[in-house]
Every structure is written in structure tokens, then in C-alpha cells.
Amino acid sequence: MDPVVALNLVFDVVIVLLSAYAYRKKRVALLLWIVMAFSFFAVSYVLTILGVGSSLILIPLRVVGYLSVIAGVTLYSVQRR
């Protein structure tokens, strides 16, 4: 197992758990977008570790993850004006 992939998975899981916990306390929608994005990243790393992640699967998962972060930050900045 690649230690970089394993470490990324650990960080993704920590970010998902902390963001979900923070959302329960603060009810800020941006935190849900972060949960969603890093969940997609985590799934892509799990598939990579399991050896079943092809580019046809991993690229869309990571693109959706990044688009989720972009959407969340954009919506947050629009709502705060």
C-alpha cells in the first residue's frame, strides 16, 4: 500500500468527521459541501488502496470532489454579502 494514499485517506476521513461535527454545532451549509467533497476524495483513495480504481472511476470522483468545494465556497461567499 502506498503510504501517501493511506495518509491522504486518513486526512480525508478526519476532515469529513470534523466538518460533520462542526455542521451539527453551527448549521453552516459550507460544512456540508466540505463533507461531501472530502467523502468523494476518500472513496477514491479507498478504491485505489483496494486496487479497483481505474482512471475512468477516479477522475470523475475527484472532479466532483473539487467541484463540490468550489460550489460550497461560491455559495458561502454569495450568501455572506
JOMOWO-V492714 format. One record per residue. RES is the residue in three letters. PSI is psi in degrees with one decimal (* if undefined). OMEGA is omega in degrees with one decimal (999 if undefined). NEAR is the number of other ideal C-beta (glycine too) atoms within 8 Angstrom. Layout:
{{RES;PSI;OMEGA;NEAR} {RES;PSI;OMEGA;NEAR}}
This chain:
{{MET;135.4;178.8;5} {ASP;122.5;-178.1;7} {PRO;-28.5;178.6;6} {VAL;-43.5;178.5;6} {VAL;-43.7;179.3;11} {ALA;-43.5;179.5;11} {LEU;-41.8;176.6;8} {ASN;-40.8;178.1;10} {LEU;-44.4;179.2;12} {VAL;-47.2;179.4;8} {PHE;-40.0;178.4;8} {ASP;-43.7;179.8;13} {VAL;-41.4;178.5;9} {VAL;-43.8;179.3;8} {ILE;-42.0;178.9;10} {VAL;-47.5;-178.2;12} {LEU;-44.6;179.1;8} {LEU;-39.9;179.8;8} {SER;-39.6;177.7;13} {ALA;-42.0;177.7;10} {TYR;-44.8;179.5;8} {ALA;-37.0;178.0;10} {TYR;-41.1;179.0;12} {ARG;-31.9;-179.1;7} {LYS;-42.0;-170.2;6} {LYS;-22.8;-178.5;7} {ARG;42.2;176.7;6} {VAL;121.6;-174.1;8} {ALA;-30.5;179.2;10} {LEU;-36.3;-179.1;10} {LEU;-33.6;176.4;12} {LEU;-37.4;175.9;10} {TRP;-39.1;178.5;15} {ILE;-42.5;176.7;13} {VAL;-47.3;-178.6;12} {MET;-47.6;-177.1;11} {ALA;-50.6;-175.7;13} {PHE;-19.3;170.9;13} {SER;-41.6;175.6;11} {PHE;-43.1;178.0;13} {PHE;-43.6;-179.1;13} {ALA;-42.5;178.5;12} {VAL;-41.0;179.9;9} {SER;-37.0;178.3;14} {TYR;-36.4;176.3;13} {VAL;-44.7;178.5;9} {LEU;-38.1;177.7;12} {THR;-44.3;179.5;11} {ILE;-39.1;179.9;11} {LEU;-12.7;178.8;7} {GLY;15.9;-179.6;5} {VAL;6.8;-176.9;6} {GLY;107.8;173.3;9} {SER;166.2;179.0;6} {SER;-31.9;180.0;5} {LEU;-22.7;178.9;6} {ILE;-45.7;-172.6;11} {LEU;-41.4;-178.0;12} {ILE;-50.2;177.9;8} {PRO;-37.7;179.0;8} {LEU;-45.4;-178.2;13} {ARG;-34.4;176.4;11} {VAL;-45.1;178.7;8} {VAL;-37.2;176.4;9} {GLY;-50.1;179.4;15} {TYR;-39.7;178.2;9} {LEU;-32.5;177.2;8} {SER;-42.0;176.9;13} {VAL;-45.9;179.6;11} {ILE;-45.9;-179.5;8} {ALA;-44.4;-179.3;9} {GLY;-45.8;-179.9;15} {VAL;-39.7;178.4;10} {THR;-48.7;179.6;8} {LEU;-39.0;178.6;11} {TYR;-43.8;-178.4;12} {SER;-33.5;178.8;8} {VAL;-40.7;-178.5;7} {GLN;-25.9;-175.5;7} {ARG;0.1;-179.2;5} {ARG;*;999;4}}
